[in-house]
Amino acid sequence: GMSRAAFEALVPQAEERAWGGTSLGRRVGIYRVDAFARDSRGGVYFRVNHEAVFIDTWSYGFAWKPNEEGTPFGNAAYRTWDLGDGWYGFSVSDDD
């Protein structure tokens, strides 16, 4: 939908970051994206939500062509689900 086009426009702007991504802090389509980054292992990740659970931070969002190893927001309990056309949802913990 309209949100996907807005995310696609940002994919080429994503900088490769080992950790935490580039702060964005604005709406992309209907979602508020706080950070985004290109992962050296593959994929561009957009974080739309995160929460602290005890000492770990869980991050959630969308990824364009994600890799299978991890994200700029952590690698533990990493999970993706296919949304179609190269886009995936993801969840991950920063507990390494």
N, C-alpha and C positions, 0 to 999 in steps of 0.2 A: 504494500500500500504506500501511502504518502510518506510514512516513516522510513520505509526501506530506502526510498530515493534519497532522503536526507542523510541516512547513514552512508549510502554508497558514495555520496559527494565528499564525505570526510575520509574515506579509505586512503586516497593518495596522500593526504596530509599527515597521516599517522607517522610519528617518528619512532625509530627503534629504541626501545628502552628496556633495560634489564629488569627494572623494578618500579612498579607504581604508576607508570604511564605519565602522560602529559595531562595536566589539569585542564578541564574544559568548562565544567560548571554551567552548562546551559542546556536548553531543550534541543533535542534532535527529534523531529517529528513530535510524537506525543510523549516521548521519554525524556527524562532529565539525565544527562550523562555527566558524571563527575570527572571521569578520566578516560583516556584512550591511548593505545600504543600498538605498535607493530612488534611482534615477538620474533626474535632471531631464529627460532625454530619453525616459524611459519604462522601466518594468521595475523589479523588485526582485531584487537579486542576493545570493546566499548563497555565500561562498567556503569550500570544504571542503578545499582543498589549495593550496599555493604552493611554488615552488622557485626558487632563484636559478640562472640559467644565465649564466655570465660576469657582466656587469653588469646584466642584465635580470632581472626577476622575472616568472615565469609564474604565473598564477592560474587555478584551475579550480573549477567549482562548478555551481550550479543557478540558473536565473532564471525568475521568474514574468513572463510577457508582456514579454520583453526588447525593447529598441529595436535598430535595425540599425547604430548608430554607435559604441557603446562602452559601457564599464562604469565603476563607481566604482574599479576596480582597474587601469585602463588601457584603451587603445583600439587598440593595435597588434596586427596578426595576429588580430583578434577573430573568433571563430567560434562559432556556436551550432548545436545539433542538437535536433530536436523530440522531446520525450518524451511528448507528448500532454496534452490538457486544459489548454493554456496554459503548460505547463512545458517548459523547455529546459535542456540542458546547455550550458556555455560554457567556452571557454578564451581567454585573452588575455595579452598581454605589456604591461608598463608602459613599453616602449621607444617613446616618442613621437618 
